[in-house]
Every structure is written in C-alpha cells, then in structure tokens.
C-alpha cells in the first residue's frame, strides 16, 4: 500500500483499506485528567460515593469503550483487542487531579490509539457521572496519546 487515502473517488470519507498492511503487535497508551474537588477526592478514596466504587465502574467503562470504539468513531476498524489495562492516580500537589491512563494492545493491521483515547475519555466521563451529585464543577481536561508502538509509522512517545 503506497499511501493512505481517506477519500473515495467522489471525495467522500471512507474507511481505509488495511488488507495489504502487515500484521504487527501494536500498543497505545492514553491519558485523561479529571480535576475534582476535595469532597470528590475524599469520596472516591474513602469509598463513600453513594453510587458505589467509582474507580471500579470507571475501569469497566474504559474496557467497554475500548472494545466498542469502532461503533462510536466512524472510520475506526473493529479490532480484536488482546489487552486493556486502566490505572488511576491522584495527584494532589496543587489541585485534586485524577490521572486516568488506558493502555490497549492488539496484534493487527492498524493501531489502537483511538481505542486507548476512547477508554481514557470514557473512564473520565464515568467518574464525572458517578460524582456529579457531589459537585458538577469537575473539569475533564488534557486527554492525550502518551505512546504507541508497532506499525509502519513506528513508535511514538510524548516527551
């Protein structure tokens, strides 16, 4: 395949044909950060949020989102994912920041960057949903690709 072409002969968007691409192990990690209030931080860390275990539900949400990315991002290929991991880290230096990192892996012909980004985003949205009764002022921000491996374009790592 000489070059990706995301447009058909009529100039309309199409799903890229990846059938000639080489199958390789591909990984991607993405992060989304959620700024929360002290009461939400305490509710999550102390397990007192009335809707339940916030991070467990957010983790399941992230896995489901990664597996279903092709259903919500129109030009994404359905991929057989071989692994999905989600981690949560509170950074309380200046503010109460919940850093959500999603790592996705496949052995395929196209990358999993969108799956990792979708997983991190869905986890952040789930935390918001479960905690909005405590404070609607949460801010979801800084959703980004941290790294990717595999494929023709090679590896990428955010500095």
C-alpha positions as CSV (number, residue, x, y, z in Angstrom):
1,X,0.0,0.0,0.0
2,X,1.7,3.2,-1.2
3,X,-0.2,5.8,0.7
4,X,-3.3,6.1,2.9
5,X,-6.3,7.6,1.2
6,X,-9.2,8.5,3.4
7,X,-11.3,9.7,0.5
8,X,-13.2,7.8,-2.2
9,X,-13.3,8.7,-5.9
10,X,-16.2,11.1,-5.1
11,X,-14.1,12.9,-2.4
12,X,-16.1,11.5,0.5
13,X,-14.6,10.0,3.6
14,X,-14.1,6.2,3.6
15,X,-12.7,3.6,5.9
16,X,-9.1,3.0,4.8
17,X,-8.4,-0.5,3.3
18,X,-5.8,-2.1,5.6
19,X,-5.9,-5.5,4.0
20,X,-2.4,-5.2,2.5
21,X,-0.8,-3.9,5.7
22,X,1.4,-6.2,7.8
23,X,0.1,-7.6,11.0
24,X,2.2,-6.5,13.9
25,X,1.9,-6.2,17.7
26,X,0.6,-2.7,18.4
27,X,0.1,-0.9,21.7
28,X,-1.1,2.6,22.7
29,X,-1.4,4.4,26.0
30,X,-3.6,7.5,26.5
31,X,-4.3,9.7,29.5
32,X,-7.2,11.9,30.5
33,X,-7.1,14.1,33.6
34,X,-10.1,15.0,35.7
35,X,-9.9,17.9,38.1
36,X,-12.2,17.3,41.1
37,X,-13.0,18.9,44.4
38,X,-11.7,17.8,47.7
39,X,-15.0,16.3,48.6
40,X,-15.0,14.2,45.5
41,X,-11.4,13.2,46.1
42,X,-12.3,12.1,49.6
43,X,-15.4,10.3,48.5
44,X,-13.5,8.3,45.9
45,X,-10.5,7.5,48.1
46,X,-12.7,6.7,51.2
47,X,-15.3,4.8,49.2
48,X,-18.2,6.9,50.3
49,X,-19.7,7.9,47.0
50,X,-23.3,6.9,47.1
51,X,-23.3,5.4,43.5
52,X,-20.6,2.9,44.5
53,X,-17.0,2.1,43.8
54,X,-16.2,4.9,41.3
55,X,-12.9,3.6,40.0
56,X,-14.1,0.1,39.5
57,X,-17.0,1.3,37.5
58,X,-14.8,3.7,35.5
59,X,-12.4,0.8,34.8
60,X,-15.2,-1.4,33.4
61,X,-16.4,1.6,31.4
62,X,-12.9,2.1,29.9
63,X,-12.7,-1.6,28.9
64,X,-16.2,-1.5,27.3
65,X,-15.3,1.8,25.5
66,X,-12.1,0.4,24.0
67,X,-13.8,-2.7,22.8
68,X,-16.5,-0.6,21.1
69,X,-14.5,2.3,19.7
70,X,-15.4,1.3,16.1
71,X,-19.1,1.8,17.0
72,X,-18.6,5.5,18.0
73,X,-15.7,6.7,15.9
74,X,-17.0,6.3,12.3
75,X,-13.8,5.4,10.4
76,X,-12.2,3.1,13.0
77,X,-11.8,-0.5,12.2
78,X,-13.2,-3.2,14.6
79,X,-10.2,-4.7,16.2
80,X,-9.6,-7.9,18.2
81,X,-8.0,-6.4,21.3
82,X,-5.7,-8.7,23.2
83,X,-5.3,-6.5,26.3
84,X,-6.7,-3.4,28.0
85,X,-5.4,-2.0,31.3
86,X,-6.5,1.1,33.1
87,X,-4.8,2.8,36.0
88,X,-5.8,5.7,38.3
89,X,-3.5,8.1,40.1
90,X,-4.4,11.0,42.2
91,X,-2.0,14.0,42.0
92,X,-2.8,16.3,44.9
93,X,0.2,18.7,44.7
94,X,-1.7,21.8,43.7
95,X,-5.3,20.6,43.0
96,X,-7.1,17.3,43.1
97,X,-6.3,15.8,39.8
98,X,-7.3,12.2,38.8
99,X,-4.9,10.9,36.1
100,X,-6.5,8.1,34.2
101,X,-4.2,6.0,31.9
102,X,-5.5,3.4,29.5
103,X,-3.2,1.0,27.7
104,X,-4.5,-1.1,24.8
105,X,-2.8,-3.9,22.9
106,X,-3.6,-5.8,19.7
107,X,-1.9,-8.0,17.1
108,X,-3.3,-6.4,14.0
109,X,-3.1,-4.3,10.8
110,X,-3.9,-1.0,12.3
111,X,-3.1,0.8,15.6
112,X,-5.0,1.1,18.8
113,X,-4.5,4.8,19.5
114,X,-8.2,5.6,19.2
115,X,-9.1,2.7,21.5
116,X,-6.8,4.0,24.2
117,X,-8.1,7.6,23.8
118,X,-11.7,6.4,23.9
119,X,-11.0,4.3,27.0
120,X,-9.4,7.1,28.9
121,X,-12.2,9.5,27.9
122,X,-15.0,7.1,28.9
123,X,-13.4,6.5,32.3
124,X,-13.2,10.2,32.9
125,X,-16.9,10.6,31.9
126,X,-17.9,7.8,34.1
127,X,-16.2,9.4,37.1
128,X,-18.0,12.6,36.3
129,X,-21.3,10.8,36.1
130,X,-20.9,9.0,39.4
131,X,-19.7,12.1,41.3
132,X,-21.8,14.9,39.8
133,X,-24.2,14.9,42.7
134,X,-21.3,15.9,44.9
135,X,-20.0,18.7,42.6
136,X,-20.8,19.5,39.0
137,X,-17.7,21.7,38.7
138,X,-15.4,18.9,37.7
139,X,-13.3,19.5,34.6
140,X,-12.2,16.8,32.2
141,X,-9.0,18.0,30.5
142,X,-5.7,17.1,28.9
143,X,-6.8,13.9,27.1
144,X,-3.8,12.8,25.1
145,X,-1.9,10.0,23.5
146,X,1.1,9.1,25.6
147,X,2.7,6.5,23.4
148,X,2.2,4.0,20.7
149,X,4.2,1.1,19.3
150,X,4.1,-1.0,16.2
151,X,3.0,-0.4,12.6
152,X,4.7,1.3,9.6
153,X,4.9,4.7,11.2
154,X,6.9,3.3,14.1
155,X,6.9,4.1,17.8
156,X,5.8,7.4,19.4
157,X,6.3,8.7,22.9
158,X,5.1,12.0,24.2
159,X,8.1,13.9,25.7
